[in-house]
Amino acid sequence: MLNVNDQEYHISSTICFVTATVCLTTIGHGSVVGFPAILLPQLKDPDSSLILSKEEGSWIASVTAISQLLGSFTTPPIMGRLGRKVAHFVVIASILLGWTVILLAKSMEAMVVGRIIHGMSFGLMLPLRSVLLGEYTSPKNRGAFLTTISVAQAFGILLVHLVGSLVSWQKTILILIAFPLASLLMTCYTPESPSWLAARGRYEECRKVFRWLRGDGEEEELEEMIRARCESTSAPISNCKDLMVLLKKKEFYKPIVIMIHTYLMGEFSGGALMSCYSTTVITLLAGPEVDAHVWMIALDTQRNISNAIAVFVVHKVKRRTMFMATGGLCIASNIAIACYVYARVLA
């Protein structure tokens, strides 16, 4: 029988283990997002083995967004029918396959195929990573653990930009593959989600995994989860009327509206653009005399520091306050950049 201190240590270590597994995969996807920023300049080099046109460069950078959408719609059936763990294996396997295709590519078409596979993998992981951490972790610390997803993705972008500034894109891939490989190994030792086990009627196994993850201190949430799963199974959505009732519920549409707004705000703030075209944008804004790679690493470092701070701030500040503050910063920064660019054009 474990004493209180040993039990708390066991709970902390298991939660950190499953969180690290998800974060290693997310680091791999962060590397996928930032990879074009170091790949495209190297492919434009006259000594490059592959000849790159502007149109082909644009496809390499943007094609992931198309396949990402398809991947996001593919995730629910996979993790619903086969389980969260199997879905995670599919994500990791597609990352490794994408890197292998790009590494062995002898033509731009093959490289685009590799990027399509990466987009699918990223799309599969977007809903899955939040589901995994949401179902594995305790509500007391769930906000902080979910914030580590942003930290991991930002670190992956920083890592690929840093390594790619020092070595060739082929060697960069060989280094980056280590993260999904580590995640693959760790996933073998992570349990299935208690929520999915409850949905499948495997209640005893659900209780065993839940207590392994969180100990015996959250029995009320465990029984409430099992009860909710039983009710959802006994009252499925069978017609359009039931679907319309669900769509009109505030707890259904309000989170979706907020998330769409948040993602749009992030996209309009240039997050994806700077990840893919950071050296090009910095050169156009600051001039060819600046070292774009140094500024790229500096901006990535600043992003990582901000994300790391958010992990601790999320415990101290209300979500609404944090959302309004970060939204205001996005608006202010967009206005400042627009004014700067407009002033340069007039000058």
KASULBEL-V846863 format. One record per residue. N is the residue number from 0. RES is the residue in one small letter. SS is DSSP state (@ for helix, = for strand, . for the rest). Layout:
N|RES|SS, N|RES|SS
This chain:
0|m|., 1|l|., 2|n|., 3|v|@, 4|n|@, 5|d|@, 6|q|@, 7|e|@, 8|y|@, 9|h|@, 10|i|@, 11|s|@, 12|s|@, 13|t|@, 14|i|@, 15|c|@, 16|f|@, 17|v|@, 18|t|@, 19|a|@, 20|t|@, 21|v|@, 22|c|@, 23|l|@, 24|t|@, 25|t|@, 26|i|@, 27|g|@, 28|h|@, 29|g|@, 30|s|@, 31|v|@, 32|v|@, 33|g|@, 34|f|@, 35|p|@, 36|a|@, 37|i|@, 38|l|@, 39|l|@, 40|p|@, 41|q|@, 42|l|@, 43|k|., 44|d|., 45|p|., 46|d|., 47|s|., 48|s|., 49|l|., 50|i|., 51|l|., 52|s|., 53|k|@, 54|e|@, 55|e|@, 56|g|@, 57|s|@, 58|w|@, 59|i|@, 60|a|@, 61|s|@, 62|v|@, 63|t|@, 64|a|@, 65|i|@, 66|s|@, 67|q|@, 68|l|@, 69|l|@, 70|g|@, 71|s|@, 72|f|@, 73|t|@, 74|t|@, 75|p|@, 76|p|@, 77|i|@, 78|m|@, 79|g|@, 80|r|@, 81|l|., 82|g|., 83|r|@, 84|k|@, 85|v|@, 86|a|@, 87|h|@, 88|f|@, 89|v|@, 90|v|@, 91|i|@, 92|a|@, 93|s|@, 94|i|@, 95|l|@, 96|l|@, 97|g|@, 98|w|@, 99|t|@, 100|v|@, 101|i|@, 102|l|@, 103|l|@, 104|a|., 105|k|., 106|s|., 107|m|@, 108|e|@, 109|a|@, 110|m|@, 111|v|@, 112|v|@, 113|g|@, 114|r|@, 115|i|@, 116|i|@, 117|h|@, 118|g|@, 119|m|@, 120|s|@, 121|f|@, 122|g|@, 123|l|@, 124|m|@, 125|l|@, 126|p|@, 127|l|@, 128|r|@, 129|s|@, 130|v|@, 131|l|@, 132|l|@, 133|g|@, 134|e|@, 135|y|@, 136|t|., 137|s|., 138|p|., 139|k|., 140|n|., 141|r|@, 142|g|@, 143|a|@, 144|f|@, 145|l|@, 146|t|@, 147|t|@, 148|i|@, 149|s|@, 150|v|@, 151|a|@, 152|q|@, 153|a|@, 154|f|@, 155|g|@, 156|i|@, 157|l|@, 158|l|@, 159|v|@, 160|h|@, 161|l|@, 162|v|@, 163|g|@, 164|s|@, 165|l|@, 166|v|., 167|s|., 168|w|@, 169|q|@, 170|k|@, 171|t|@, 172|i|@, 173|l|@, 174|i|@, 175|l|@, 176|i|@, 177|a|@, 178|f|@, 179|p|@, 180|l|@, 181|a|@, 182|s|@, 183|l|@, 184|l|@, 185|m|@, 186|t|@, 187|c|., 188|y|., 189|t|., 190|p|., 191|e|., 192|s|., 193|p|@, 194|s|@, 195|w|@, 196|l|@, 197|a|@, 198|a|@, 199|r|., 200|g|., 201|r|., 202|y|@, 203|e|@, 204|e|@, 205|c|@, 206|r|@, 207|k|@, 208|v|@, 209|f|@, 210|r|@, 211|w|@, 212|l|@, 213|r|@, 214|g|., 215|d|., 216|g|., 217|e|., 218|e|@, 219|e|@, 220|e|@, 221|l|@, 222|e|@, 223|e|@, 224|m|@, 225|i|@, 226|r|@, 227|a|@, 228|r|@, 229|c|@, 230|e|@, 231|s|@, 232|t|@, 233|s|@, 234|a|., 235|p|., 236|i|., 237|s|., 238|n|., 239|c|@, 240|k|@, 241|d|@, 242|l|@, 243|m|@, 244|v|@, 245|l|@, 246|l|@, 247|k|., 248|k|., 249|k|@, 250|e|@, 251|f|@, 252|y|@, 253|k|@, 254|p|@, 255|i|@, 256|v|@, 257|i|@, 258|m|@, 259|i|@, 260|h|@, 261|t|@, 262|y|@, 263|l|@, 264|m|@, 265|g|@, 266|e|@, 267|f|@, 268|s|., 269|g|., 270|g|@, 271|a|@, 272|l|@, 273|m|@, 274|s|@, 275|c|@, 276|y|@, 277|s|@, 278|t|@, 279|t|@, 280|v|@, 281|i|@, 282|t|@, 283|l|@, 284|l|@, 285|a|@, 286|g|., 287|p|., 288|e|., 289|v|., 290|d|., 291|a|@, 292|h|@, 293|v|@, 294|w|@, 295|m|@, 296|i|@, 297|a|@, 298|l|@, 299|d|@, 300|t|@, 301|q|@, 302|r|@, 303|n|@, 304|i|@, 305|s|@, 306|n|@, 307|a|@, 308|i|@, 309|a|@, 310|v|@, 311|f|@, 312|v|@, 313|v|@, 314|h|@, 315|k|@, 316|v|., 317|k|., 318|r|@, 319|r|@, 320|t|@, 321|m|@, 322|f|@, 323|m|@, 324|a|@, 325|t|@, 326|g|@, 327|g|@, 328|l|@, 329|c|@, 330|i|@, 331|a|@, 332|s|@, 333|n|@, 334|i|@, 335|a|@, 336|i|@, 337|a|@, 338|c|@, 339|y|@, 340|v|@, 341|y|@, 342|a|@, 343|r|@, 344|v|@, 345|l|@, 346|a|.
